Amino acid sequence: MMGPTEMEQITTPAEQAPMEAQAETYSPPPAARSARSAWGAPRAESRERRWWTIALAATLLVSAIGVGMLYADDTGNQASIRSLTTQNESLTGRNQILQDQLNTSQANLTATLGELAKTKADLEHPHLTIWNVPQQVKGSSWYLAGGVPDTFTYHLRATSTGAMSVSILTLEQWAAANGCVDAGRGTTNYCMHHSGAVVSWLSVTSVTYDFHLAEGCADYVSVFTSAASITIRPNVSVTYNPASSASGACA
């Protein structure tokens, strides 16, 4: 027979066996796993935030470098534009100076060509004064006479202190006038202008006339007379201008 104590010792292990089995199959409650998962998640999120921060910083750095390069490039372009603008303004100014110089040269050339043309004309048609000394006619029997040269235009210019008569005569008319005086048919003042004349101005104090008939003919004379004593101030000149054929009384 077993006493009570021995039975308790025998039965106690039997009762504890299931507990040991339970102890072997015991697993941590889900709450413990959740705690570990909750601890790891913040670490992963922290790593992700760091990577995003790094990526954002890298992006900002690249952007800043790009903006800096663009700024530097734009600054260089602006400097180049300013330099080109300055050069263009300088070239424009130089071009204007050259244009002004060209205009001045053209004006000088035009003036020079005009002077050369005038000089050429003067050389081809020289102008000469042939009578400019004041002279007196002392009454109706006096006269002043001069030949009108051949191959020249005769510029008759004269003034007087009193009434004078002026005529241009052919040599034949000049001979007739002298015959009138010699025959006593009139005074010199009368016969020189009424025995035939090419052109006459009677009782005037000035005369201005260009005579062309002698340009191709050596057959003319001019004569000055007056009914009273006067002083004649002539300014007679000629321009060389030979006709291509006989003119006037010689034609």
RALINUR-V377117 format. One record per residue. RES is the residue in one letter. PHI is phi as a letter, one per 40 degrees, with the letter a starting at -180 (999 if undefined). OMEGA is omega in whole degrees, -180 to 180 (NA if undefined). NEAR is the number of other ideal C-beta (glycine too) atoms within 8 Angstrom. Layout:
BEGIN
res=RES phi=PHI omega=OMEGA near=NEAR
res=RES phi=PHI omega=OMEGA near=NEAR
END
This chain:
BEGIN
res=M phi=999 omega=178 near=2
res=M phi=b omega=178 near=6
res=G phi=c omega=179 near=6
res=P phi=c omega=-177 near=6
res=T phi=c omega=-179 near=6
res=E phi=c omega=179 near=8
res=M phi=c omega=179 near=9
res=E phi=c omega=179 near=8
res=Q phi=c omega=-179 near=8
res=I phi=c omega=-175 near=9
res=T phi=c omega=-177 near=8
res=T phi=c omega=177 near=8
res=P phi=c omega=179 near=8
res=A phi=c omega=179 near=7
res=E phi=c omega=-178 near=8
res=Q phi=c omega=-178 near=8
res=A phi=d omega=178 near=8
res=P phi=d omega=-178 near=7
res=M phi=c omega=178 near=8
res=E phi=c omega=177 near=8
res=A phi=c omega=178 near=8
res=Q phi=c omega=180 near=8
res=A phi=c omega=180 near=7
res=E phi=c omega=-179 near=6
res=T phi=c omega=-178 near=6
res=Y phi=c omega=177 near=5
res=S phi=b omega=-177 near=4
res=P phi=c omega=180 near=5
res=P phi=c omega=-180 near=5
res=P phi=d omega=-178 near=6
res=A phi=c omega=180 near=6
res=A phi=c omega=177 near=8
res=R phi=c omega=179 near=8
res=S phi=c omega=180 near=8
res=A phi=c omega=179 near=8
res=R phi=c omega=178 near=8
res=S phi=c omega=179 near=8
res=A phi=c omega=179 near=8
res=W phi=c omega=-179 near=8
res=G phi=c omega=-177 near=8
res=A phi=c omega=178 near=8
res=P phi=d omega=179 near=8
res=R phi=c omega=178 near=8
res=A phi=c omega=179 near=8
res=E phi=c omega=179 near=8
res=S phi=c omega=178 near=8
res=R phi=c omega=179 near=8
res=E phi=c omega=179 near=8
res=R phi=c omega=178 near=8
res=R phi=c omega=179 near=8
res=W phi=c omega=178 near=8
res=W phi=c omega=179 near=8
res=T phi=c omega=179 near=8
res=I phi=c omega=180 near=8
res=A phi=c omega=180 near=8
res=L phi=c omega=179 near=8
res=A phi=c omega=178 near=8
res=A phi=c omega=179 near=8
res=T phi=c omega=179 near=8
res=L phi=c omega=179 near=8
res=L phi=c omega=178 near=8
res=V phi=c omega=180 near=8
res=S phi=c omega=180 near=8
res=A phi=c omega=178 near=8
res=I phi=c omega=179 near=8
res=G phi=c omega=179 near=8
res=V phi=c omega=178 near=8
res=G phi=c omega=179 near=8
res=M phi=c omega=178 near=8
res=L phi=c omega=180 near=8
res=Y phi=c omega=179 near=8
res=A phi=c omega=179 near=8
res=D phi=c omega=179 near=8
res=D phi=c omega=178 near=8
res=T phi=c omega=177 near=8
res=G phi=c omega=179 near=8
res=N phi=c omega=179 near=8
res=Q phi=c omega=178 near=8
res=A phi=c omega=178 near=8
res=S phi=c omega=179 near=8
res=I phi=c omega=179 near=8
res=R phi=c omega=179 near=8
res=S phi=c omega=179 near=8
res=L phi=c omega=178 near=8
res=T phi=c omega=178 near=8
res=T phi=c omega=179 near=8
res=Q phi=c omega=180 near=8
res=N phi=c omega=178 near=8
res=E phi=c omega=178 near=8
res=S phi=c omega=179 near=8
res=L phi=c omega=178 near=8
res=T phi=c omega=178 near=8
res=G phi=c omega=178 near=8
res=R phi=c omega=179 near=8
res=N phi=c omega=178 near=8
res=Q phi=c omega=178 near=8
res=I phi=c omega=180 near=8
res=L phi=c omega=179 near=8
res=Q phi=c omega=177 near=8
res=D phi=c omega=178 near=8
res=Q phi=c omega=178 near=8
res=L phi=c omega=179 near=8
res=N phi=c omega=179 near=8
res=T phi=c omega=179 near=8
res=S phi=c omega=179 near=8
res=Q phi=c omega=178 near=8
res=A phi=c omega=178 near=8
res=N phi=c omega=179 near=8
res=L phi=c omega=178 near=8
res=T phi=c omega=179 near=8
res=A phi=c omega=179 near=8
res=T phi=c omega=178 near=8
res=L phi=c omega=177 near=8
res=G phi=c omega=178 near=8
res=E phi=c omega=178 near=8
res=L phi=c omega=179 near=8
res=A phi=c omega=179 near=8
res=K phi=c omega=178 near=8
res=T phi=c omega=178 near=8
res=K phi=c omega=179 near=8
res=A phi=c omega=179 near=8
res=D phi=c omega=179 near=9
res=L phi=c omega=180 near=7
res=E phi=c omega=-178 near=6
res=H phi=b omega=-179 near=9
res=P phi=c omega=-180 near=7
res=H phi=b omega=-175 near=8
res=L phi=b omega=172 near=8
res=T phi=c omega=-176 near=7
res=I phi=b omega=179 near=8
res=W phi=a omega=-180 near=8
res=N phi=a omega=-179 near=6
res=V phi=c omega=178 near=5
res=P phi=d omega=-180 near=7
res=Q phi=a omega=-177 near=8
res=Q phi=b omega=168 near=9
res=V phi=b omega=-172 near=14
res=K phi=c omega=175 near=5
res=G phi=h omega=-171 near=9
res=S phi=c omega=-180 near=11
res=S phi=c omega=-179 near=6
res=W phi=b omega=172 near=11
res=Y phi=a omega=171 near=10
res=L phi=b omega=-177 near=10
res=A phi=b omega=178 near=8
res=G phi=a omega=180 near=9
res=G phi=c omega=175 near=6
res=V phi=c omega=-172 near=11
res=P phi=c omega=177 near=10
res=D phi=c omega=178 near=8
res=T phi=g omega=180 near=10
res=F phi=b omega=166 near=12
res=T phi=c omega=-174 near=11
res=Y phi=c omega=-179 near=15
res=H phi=b omega=-177 near=11
res=L phi=c omega=178 near=13
res=R phi=b omega=179 near=9
res=A phi=a omega=173 near=14
res=T phi=b omega=-179 near=6
res=S phi=a omega=179 near=14
res=T phi=c omega=177 near=5
res=G phi=a omega=-179 near=9
res=A phi=c omega=178 near=11
res=M phi=b omega=175 near=15
res=S phi=b omega=-176 near=15
res=V phi=b omega=177 near=13
res=S phi=b omega=170 near=13
res=I phi=b omega=-173 near=15
res=L phi=b omega=167 near=15
res=T phi=c omega=178 near=11
res=L phi=c omega=178 near=9
res=E phi=c omega=178 near=8
res=Q phi=c omega=177 near=12
res=W phi=c omega=177 near=12
res=A phi=c omega=179 near=8
res=A phi=c omega=180 near=10
res=A phi=c omega=178 near=15
res=N phi=c omega=176 near=9
res=G phi=c omega=177 near=9
res=C phi=c omega=180 near=13
res=V phi=c omega=-178 near=13
res=D phi=c omega=-179 near=6
res=A phi=c omega=179 near=6
res=G phi=g omega=-179 near=5
res=R phi=c omega=178 near=6
res=G phi=i omega=178 near=8
res=T phi=c omega=176 near=9
res=T phi=d omega=-179 near=11
res=N phi=c omega=-180 near=13
res=Y phi=c omega=-171 near=10
res=C phi=c omega=-178 near=14
res=M phi=c omega=-177 near=15
res=H phi=b omega=-178 near=14
res=H phi=b omega=177 near=7
res=S phi=b omega=-177 near=11
res=G phi=h omega=-179 near=8
res=A phi=a omega=175 near=10
res=V phi=c omega=178 near=10
res=V phi=a omega=-177 near=8
res=S phi=a omega=172 near=9
res=W phi=b omega=-173 near=9
res=L phi=b omega=176 near=6
res=S phi=f omega=179 near=5
res=V phi=b omega=176 near=11
res=T phi=b omega=175 near=8
res=S phi=a omega=178 near=7
res=V phi=a omega=177 near=9
res=T phi=a omega=-175 near=5
res=Y phi=a omega=175 near=8
res=D phi=b omega=-176 near=7
res=F phi=b omega=-173 near=13
res=H phi=b omega=-173 near=8
res=L phi=c omega=179 near=11
res=A phi=c omega=-179 near=18
res=E phi=c omega=177 near=13
res=G phi=b omega=-177 near=15
res=C phi=a omega=178 near=15
res=A phi=b omega=-173 near=7
res=D phi=a omega=-174 near=9
res=Y phi=b omega=178 near=18
res=V phi=a omega=176 near=12
res=S phi=b omega=-176 near=15
res=V phi=b omega=-179 near=15
res=F phi=b omega=177 near=13
res=T phi=a omega=176 near=15
res=S phi=a omega=177 near=16
res=A phi=c omega=-178 near=8
res=A phi=b omega=179 near=8
res=S phi=c omega=-179 near=8
res=I phi=b omega=172 near=12
res=T phi=b omega=179 near=8
res=I phi=b omega=178 near=14
res=R phi=b omega=-177 near=8
res=P phi=c omega=170 near=11
res=N phi=a omega=-174 near=9
res=V phi=c omega=180 near=15
res=S phi=a omega=179 near=10
res=V phi=b omega=175 near=12
res=T phi=b omega=180 near=11
res=Y phi=c omega=-176 near=11
res=N phi=a omega=-174 near=9
res=P phi=c omega=177 near=7
res=A phi=c omega=180 near=10
res=S phi=c omega=178 near=4
res=S phi=a omega=-179 near=6
res=A phi=c omega=-179 near=8
res=S phi=b omega=176 near=12
res=G phi=f omega=-178 near=12
res=A phi=c omega=-178 near=9
res=C phi=c omega=-175 near=9
res=A phi=c omega=NA near=8
END
